Amino acid sequence: MSYRNASLMIAFFLASGQIAAQGTAEVWPTRAVKFVVGVQAGGTNDAIARIFAKSISESTGQPMLVENRPGASGNIGAEFVMRSEADGSTLYVPTSSIAIRPALYKDMTFSFTKDFKAIALLAKVPNVLSVNPLLPVNNLKELVEYSKKHPGAITYGSGSAGSSGHITGESIRIATGANFLHVAYKGSAGALNDASAGHINAIVDNLPSSLHLIRSGRLKPIAVTSAVRSPLLPDVPTVAESGIPNFEMVAWFGLIAPKATPKAVVDRVNAEVRKALSSKDIRAYLEKDGAQSAPMSPDQFQDFIMSETTKWGDIVRKAQITLE
């Protein structure tokens, strides 16, 4: 091969690489994108969806719209996304409850592992067990003892049936033999309001959405569900410190898309999420609310969902919880 021909071939391959890179960059977003949230506005899931939507919109120049479709523990919103066009224009913002639902629902019309593609993990946050300040308990041990002395008196709420708060509460109940009764809501806002007003005694909810009521004294935190204490609540022990060894159950939030979404689109969205996670604004927002950033590739996120499905599913089966 002559030097001239070799040079032409090198130039061709370099140009092809540039065109391919440009094509990947241009494949998404080509129009406004919906971030579908499966709960009502006001909770951590909704807030995290909005901060990432804003950041990615600023980066790409396309509108990123958050749309709330609550109901059936998030299944209504998920099914809407599953049936949407697989071009990256409609994405689902799941919580850790997608790893819980397969064990909860016997007749689900879709599968998160078969009908969706994992894109990116956005953040992890601890849950916090809080009680109404008028309840005469100050820690988990006292709450458990009180529930046993007053059967049926302790009600705890969560953002929805099958949420991480619900299953975390059930895990604590099973481990301690506590006499708790769960009350499901259609979003964290209602559960938090009722707990602070005394309509229910306690709540297990994401730390970010609970913080304002904790700081105002309207809720009393007694345990966080992460492996270590939260920097935002340094005086509040973990559940493990409170008597349940090795306890760690955290909520998480991500992005997934319909199964047929092209890999180039998935990779492009993942790249935008990583870019957002590296920004000072996003990092400051997450740290302010006690959340942790957790960048993962699509394949890593898929493996993470699978491992979480096994972990949470085991608890659901032990608690013998089923939903229709």
C-alpha positions as CSV (number, residue, x, y, z in Angstrom):
1,M,0.0,0.0,0.0
2,S,1.4,3.4,-0.9
3,Y,1.9,6.1,1.6
4,R,-0.8,8.2,-0.1
5,N,-3.4,5.4,0.1
6,A,-2.5,4.7,3.7
7,S,-3.0,8.4,4.6
8,L,-6.3,8.5,2.8
9,M,-7.5,5.4,4.7
10,I,-6.5,6.9,8.1
11,A,-8.3,10.1,7.2
12,F,-11.4,8.1,6.2
13,F,-11.5,6.3,9.5
14,L,-10.9,9.4,11.5
15,A,-13.7,11.2,9.7
16,S,-16.0,8.1,10.2
17,G,-15.3,8.2,13.9
18,Q,-16.1,11.9,14.1
19,I,-19.4,11.3,12.2
20,A,-20.3,8.5,14.5
21,A,-19.6,10.6,17.6
22,Q,-21.7,13.4,16.2
23,G,-24.5,11.0,15.3
24,T,-24.6,9.7,18.9
25,A,-24.6,13.2,20.3
26,E,-27.4,14.2,18.0
27,V,-29.6,11.1,18.6
28,W,-31.0,12.6,21.9
29,P,-32.8,14.8,22.7
30,T,-34.5,15.8,19.4
31,R,-37.6,17.2,21.2
32,A,-39.0,17.8,24.6
33,V,-38.5,14.9,27.0
34,K,-41.0,13.7,29.7
35,F,-39.6,12.5,33.1
36,V,-42.5,10.5,34.4
37,V,-42.7,10.2,38.2
38,G,-45.1,7.5,39.7
39,V,-46.1,9.5,42.8
40,Q,-47.7,12.8,43.5
41,A,-45.6,16.0,43.6
42,G,-43.9,16.9,46.8
43,G,-41.8,13.8,47.7
44,T,-38.1,13.1,47.2
45,N,-38.6,11.2,44.0
46,D,-40.4,14.2,42.4
47,A,-37.8,16.7,43.7
48,I,-34.8,14.7,42.4
49,A,-36.6,14.3,39.0
50,R,-37.0,18.0,38.8
51,I,-33.4,19.0,39.7
52,F,-32.0,16.5,37.1
53,A,-34.5,17.6,34.5
54,K,-33.5,21.2,35.0
55,S,-29.8,20.4,34.8
56,I,-30.1,18.2,31.7
57,S,-32.4,20.8,30.0
58,E,-29.8,23.5,30.5
59,S,-27.1,21.2,29.1
60,T,-29.0,20.0,26.0
61,G,-31.2,23.0,25.2
62,Q,-34.3,20.9,25.1
63,P,-37.2,21.1,27.5
64,M,-37.3,18.3,30.2
65,L,-40.7,18.1,31.7
66,V,-41.6,16.3,34.9
67,E,-45.0,14.6,34.7
68,N,-46.6,13.0,37.8
69,R,-48.7,9.9,37.2
70,P,-49.4,8.5,40.7
71,G,-51.2,5.2,41.5
72,A,-50.7,1.5,42.1
73,S,-47.4,2.1,43.9
74,G,-45.9,3.7,40.8
75,N,-47.1,1.0,38.3
76,I,-49.5,3.4,36.5
77,G,-46.6,5.7,35.6
78,A,-44.3,2.8,34.7
79,E,-46.9,1.2,32.4
80,F,-47.5,4.5,30.7
81,V,-43.7,4.8,29.9
82,M,-43.5,1.2,28.8
83,R,-46.1,1.8,26.2
84,S,-44.6,5.1,25.0
85,E,-42.4,5.6,22.0
86,A,-39.0,4.1,22.6
87,D,-37.0,7.1,21.4
88,G,-35.9,8.6,24.7
89,S,-38.7,11.2,24.7
90,T,-40.5,9.5,27.7
91,L,-38.4,8.2,30.6
92,Y,-39.4,6.8,33.9
93,V,-37.9,8.0,37.2
94,P,-38.1,4.8,39.4
95,T,-37.4,4.5,43.1
96,S,-36.1,1.4,44.8
97,S,-39.8,0.3,44.8
98,I,-39.2,-1.2,41.3
99,A,-37.1,-3.8,43.0
100,I,-40.0,-4.5,45.5
101,R,-43.0,-4.7,43.2
102,P,-42.2,-8.0,41.5
103,A,-42.6,-9.7,44.9
104,L,-45.7,-7.7,45.8
105,Y,-47.8,-8.0,42.7
106,K,-48.8,-11.5,41.5
107,D,-50.4,-10.2,38.3
108,M,-48.1,-7.4,37.0
109,T,-48.7,-6.6,33.4
110,F,-45.0,-5.9,32.8
111,S,-41.6,-6.6,34.1
112,F,-39.0,-4.0,35.0
113,T,-36.2,-6.4,33.8
114,K,-37.8,-7.5,30.6
115,D,-39.7,-4.4,29.4
116,F,-37.3,-1.6,30.4
117,K,-33.7,-0.6,29.8
118,A,-31.7,0.7,32.8
119,I,-30.1,4.0,32.1
120,A,-28.6,5.6,35.2
121,L,-28.7,5.7,39.0
122,L,-29.3,9.3,40.1
123,A,-28.9,9.1,43.9
124,K,-29.2,7.1,47.1
125,V,-30.8,8.4,50.2
126,P,-31.4,6.9,53.7
127,N,-34.9,6.5,55.1
128,V,-35.6,7.9,58.5
129,L,-38.0,6.5,61.1
130,S,-39.7,9.5,62.8
131,V,-42.5,9.7,65.3
132,N,-45.0,12.4,66.3
133,P,-43.4,14.5,69.1
134,L,-46.3,13.7,71.5
135,L,-45.6,10.0,71.4
136,P,-43.8,9.2,74.6
137,V,-40.8,7.4,73.0
138,N,-37.3,8.6,72.2
139,N,-35.6,5.7,70.4
140,L,-36.4,2.5,68.5
141,K,-36.3,0.3,71.6
142,E,-38.9,2.4,73.4
143,L,-41.1,2.5,70.3
144,V,-41.0,-1.3,70.0
145,E,-41.8,-1.7,73.7
146,Y,-44.6,0.8,73.6
147,S,-46.2,-1.0,70.6
148,K,-46.1,-4.3,72.5
149,K,-47.7,-2.8,75.6
150,H,-50.4,-1.1,73.4
151,P,-51.3,-3.6,70.7
152,G,-52.8,-1.9,67.6
153,A,-52.0,1.6,68.9
154,I,-48.9,2.3,66.7
155,T,-49.6,3.2,63.1
156,Y,-46.8,4.2,60.7
157,G,-47.2,5.7,57.3
158,S,-45.2,5.6,54.1
159,G,-45.5,7.3,50.7
160,S,-47.2,4.3,49.2
161,A,-47.9,0.6,49.6
162,G,-44.8,-1.2,48.5
163,S,-42.5,1.8,48.8
164,S,-39.1,1.6,50.4
165,G,-40.5,3.2,53.5
166,H,-43.3,0.5,53.8
167,I,-40.9,-2.4,53.3
168,T,-38.3,-0.9,55.6
169,G,-40.9,-0.5,58.3
170,E,-42.0,-4.1,57.8
171,S,-38.4,-5.3,58.0
172,I,-38.0,-3.5,61.4
173,R,-41.3,-5.0,62.6
174,I,-40.2,-8.5,61.7
175,A,-36.8,-8.1,63.3
176,T,-38.1,-6.7,66.6
177,G,-41.5,-8.3,66.9
178,A,-43.1,-4.8,67.1
179,N,-46.8,-4.4,66.9
180,F,-47.0,-1.8,64.0
181,L,-49.8,-1.2,61.6
182,H,-48.9,0.3,58.2
183,V,-50.9,3.1,56.6
184,A,-50.3,3.6,52.9
185,Y,-50.6,7.1,51.2
186,K,-50.4,8.3,47.6
187,G,-47.2,10.2,48.1
188,S,-45.0,11.3,51.0
189,A,-46.6,14.7,51.4
190,G,-49.8,13.3,52.8
191,A,-48.1,10.8,55.1
192,L,-45.7,13.5,56.5
193,N,-48.5,15.9,57.1
194,D,-50.6,13.3,59.0
195,A,-47.6,12.1,61.0
196,S,-46.8,15.6,62.1
197,A,-50.4,16.3,62.9
198,G,-50.8,13.1,65.0
199,H,-53.2,11.3,62.7
200,I,-50.7,8.5,62.6
201,N,-48.0,7.9,65.2
202,A,-44.9,7.4,63.0
203,I,-43.5,7.5,59.4
204,V,-40.7,5.8,57.5
205,D,-39.8,8.1,54.7
206,N,-36.8,9.4,52.7
207,L,-34.6,11.7,54.7
208,P,-34.8,14.7,52.2
209,S,-38.6,14.9,52.3
210,S,-38.7,14.5,56.1
211,L,-36.0,17.1,57.0
212,H,-38.1,20.2,57.0
213,L,-40.6,18.7,59.6
214,I,-37.7,17.3,61.7
215,R,-35.9,20.7,61.7
216,S,-39.1,22.5,62.7
217,G,-39.8,20.1,65.6
218,R,-42.9,18.7,64.1
219,L,-41.4,15.2,63.8
220,K,-38.9,13.5,66.1
221,P,-36.4,11.2,64.3
222,I,-35.4,8.1,66.1
223,A,-33.4,6.1,63.6
224,V,-31.9,6.3,60.1
225,T,-31.7,3.2,57.9
226,S,-28.3,3.7,56.4
227,A,-25.2,1.8,57.5
228,V,-23.7,5.0,59.1
229,R,-25.3,8.0,60.6
230,S,-26.3,10.9,58.4
231,P,-24.2,14.0,58.6
232,L,-27.5,16.0,58.6
233,L,-28.7,14.1,61.7
234,P,-25.5,13.2,63.6
235,D,-27.3,12.6,66.9
236,V,-29.7,10.2,65.4
237,P,-28.5,6.5,65.6
238,T,-28.8,4.0,62.8
239,V,-31.3,1.1,63.0
240,A,-28.2,-1.1,63.4
241,E,-27.0,0.9,66.4
242,S,-30.6,0.6,67.8
243,G,-30.5,-3.1,68.0
244,I,-30.8,-4.7,64.6
245,P,-27.3,-5.7,63.5
246,N,-26.1,-5.2,59.9
247,F,-29.3,-3.4,59.0
248,E,-29.0,-1.2,55.9
249,M,-31.9,-0.3,53.6
250,V,-31.7,2.8,51.5
251,A,-33.9,4.3,48.9
252,W,-32.6,5.1,45.5
253,F,-33.7,6.9,42.3
254,G,-32.8,6.4,38.7
255,L,-33.8,6.6,35.0
256,I,-35.1,3.8,32.9
257,A,-36.6,3.7,29.4
258,P,-38.8,1.3,27.3
259,K,-36.9,-1.8,26.3
260,A,-36.7,-1.0,22.6
261,T,-34.9,2.3,23.2
262,P,-31.7,2.3,21.1
263,K,-28.4,1.8,22.9
264,A,-27.1,5.1,21.5
265,V,-29.9,7.0,23.2
266,V,-29.4,5.1,26.5
267,D,-25.7,5.9,26.4
268,R,-26.4,9.6,25.6
269,V,-28.8,10.0,28.5
270,N,-26.4,8.2,30.8
271,A,-23.7,10.7,29.7
272,E,-25.9,13.6,30.5
273,V,-26.7,12.2,33.9
274,R,-23.0,11.8,34.7
275,K,-22.4,15.3,33.5
276,A,-25.2,16.5,35.9
277,L,-23.8,14.5,38.8
278,S,-20.4,16.2,38.3
279,S,-21.9,19.7,38.5
280,K,-21.5,21.8,41.7
281,D,-25.2,22.6,41.8
282,I,-26.3,18.9,41.7
283,R,-23.7,17.9,44.3
284,A,-24.7,20.7,46.6
285,Y,-28.4,19.9,46.2
286,L,-27.9,16.2,47.0
287,E,-25.5,16.9,50.0
288,K,-27.9,19.5,51.4
289,D,-30.6,16.8,51.6
290,G,-28.4,14.0,52.8
291,A,-28.4,12.1,49.4
292,Q,-25.4,10.5,47.8
293,S,-24.6,10.7,44.1
294,A,-24.0,7.3,42.6
295,P,-22.8,7.3,38.9
296,M,-23.2,4.0,37.1
297,S,-23.1,2.7,33.6
298,P,-26.3,1.3,32.2
299,D,-25.0,-2.2,32.6
300,Q,-24.0,-1.5,36.2
301,F,-27.4,0.0,37.0
302,Q,-29.1,-3.1,35.5
303,D,-27.0,-5.4,37.7
304,F,-27.8,-3.2,40.7
305,I,-31.5,-3.4,40.1
306,M,-31.3,-7.2,39.9
307,S,-29.4,-7.5,43.2
308,E,-31.9,-5.1,44.9
309,T,-34.8,-7.1,43.6
310,T,-33.4,-10.2,45.4
311,K,-32.8,-8.2,48.6
312,W,-36.1,-6.5,48.9
313,G,-38.1,-9.4,47.6
314,D,-36.8,-11.6,50.4
315,I,-38.2,-9.1,52.9
316,V,-41.6,-8.9,51.2
317,R,-41.9,-12.7,51.2
318,K,-41.0,-12.9,54.9
319,A,-43.6,-10.3,55.7
320,Q,-46.1,-12.1,53.5
321,I,-47.1,-8.8,51.8
322,T,-49.1,-9.0,48.6
323,L,-51.0,-6.3,46.7
324,E,-53.6,-6.5,44.0
